[in-house]
Amino acid sequence: MNFYGASGEIATDAIQMGDIQAGNVFVEAGAVLPESLDLGSTPDANGWKSLESAGRSEFEQKVSQAGWIFFLMHAEITATVYGFDAQKALRTAFERISASVKSQKCNSLQITRVESKSLLMVPYVSVTAHSRHLQERPFFAGR
């Protein structure tokens, strides 16, 4: 598999694995949701349900209409993984981010940036996200 584009940089379309793209939101499988809210997707192997960025505003509107809160944590989480297998590196970066989100007792995350670059001809993937938390109460309570 060739990861390099015509300019010699890593081709970003080569590493866009499924839903791991900037703007997409993931909700932990088993998270308590309002009855009126159905994500409609099946969880991936790591136990997260994807919500495509096109449906995010509709999702947030339904959450608000149900009287729930969808917190956005200010601090960014970044995971960088080096390797020649771009899909494996992307998956590993997502796993590191999701572990960090869980350690913060949050049940959702939002991808804000996916970058692919190389350092001394070794390709790497960097994924940046924000922790999010969906709950009924207006103050953050964690899980």
C-alpha positions in Angstrom: 0.0 0.0 0.0 1.4 3.4 -1.0 0.8 6.1 1.6 2.6 8.9 -0.4 0.9 11.3 -2.7 2.4 13.0 -5.8 4.1 15.7 -3.7 5.9 13.1 -1.5 3.6 13.7 1.5 1.5 11.0 3.0 -1.9 10.8 1.3 -4.6 11.6 3.8 -7.3 9.6 2.0 -5.2 6.5 2.6 -5.6 6.7 6.4 -9.3 7.8 6.7 -10.5 4.6 8.2 -14.3 4.4 8.5 -15.6 7.1 10.8 -12.4 8.3 12.3 -12.6 11.8 10.7 -12.6 15.3 12.0 -16.1 16.4 13.2 -17.4 12.9 14.0 -18.8 12.1 17.4 -18.6 8.7 19.1 -20.8 7.6 22.0 -19.8 4.7 24.2 -22.0 1.6 23.7 -24.2 1.2 26.8 -24.2 4.9 27.6 -27.6 6.0 29.0 -29.4 8.0 26.4 -32.8 9.8 26.3 -35.6 7.5 25.2 -36.3 9.7 22.2 -32.7 9.2 20.9 -31.6 6.3 18.8 -28.1 6.2 17.4 -29.0 3.6 14.9 -25.5 2.3 14.4 -23.8 -0.8 15.8 -20.8 -0.3 18.1 -17.3 -1.0 16.6 -14.9 -3.6 18.1 -13.9 -1.1 20.8 -17.5 -0.5 22.0 -18.1 2.9 20.5 -21.1 4.0 18.2 -20.3 6.5 15.5 -22.4 9.6 14.8 -21.4 11.1 11.4 -20.7 14.8 11.5 -23.6 15.5 9.1 -26.0 14.2 11.8 -24.3 15.8 14.8 -26.3 19.0 14.9 -29.6 17.0 14.6 -28.3 14.7 17.4 -27.5 17.7 19.6 -30.9 19.2 18.9 -32.7 16.0 20.0 -30.5 15.9 23.1 -31.5 19.5 24.0 -35.2 18.8 23.2 -35.1 15.8 25.6 -33.8 18.2 28.3 -30.4 16.5 28.5 -26.9 18.1 28.4 -24.1 17.2 26.0 -21.0 18.5 27.7 -17.9 19.4 25.7 -14.6 19.3 27.7 -12.2 22.1 26.9 -8.9 20.2 27.0 -7.8 18.5 23.8 -6.6 14.9 23.8 -3.9 14.0 21.2 -2.6 10.6 20.3 0.3 10.2 17.9 1.3 6.8 16.5 4.2 6.0 14.2 4.1 3.2 11.7 3.9 2.2 8.1 0.5 0.6 8.4 -1.6 3.8 8.4 -4.9 2.0 9.2 -3.4 0.3 12.2 -1.8 3.5 13.4 -5.1 5.3 13.1 -7.0 2.6 15.0 -4.3 2.6 17.8 -4.5 6.4 18.1 -8.3 6.1 18.4 -7.9 3.4 21.1 -5.5 5.7 23.1 -8.0 8.6 22.9 -10.9 6.5 23.9 -9.0 5.1 26.9 -8.3 8.7 28.0 -11.9 9.7 27.6 -13.0 6.7 29.7 -10.5 7.7 32.4 -12.2 11.1 32.6 -15.5 9.3 33.2 -17.0 10.6 30.0 -19.2 8.6 27.6 -18.5 10.4 24.3 -15.8 11.9 22.2 -15.5 14.2 19.3 -12.7 14.0 16.8 -11.4 17.5 16.0 -8.3 16.7 13.8 -6.8 13.8 11.9 -3.3 14.4 10.5 -0.8 12.2 8.7 2.8 13.3 8.3 6.2 11.8 8.3 9.4 12.3 10.4 12.6 11.2 8.8 10.6 9.2 6.3 8.7 7.4 9.0 4.9 8.0 8.6 2.8 8.8 11.6 -0.8 9.6 12.4 -2.0 12.2 14.9 -5.6 12.2 16.1 -7.0 15.0 18.3 -10.3 14.9 20.1 -12.4 16.4 22.9 -14.1 14.4 25.6 -17.8 14.8 25.7 -20.4 13.6 28.1 -24.1 13.0 27.7 -26.3 13.1 30.8 -29.6 14.3 32.1 -28.3 16.5 34.9 -27.1 20.1 34.2 -23.8 19.6 36.1 -21.1 17.2 35.2 -21.4 14.0 37.2 -19.4 11.5 35.1 -20.5 7.9 34.9 
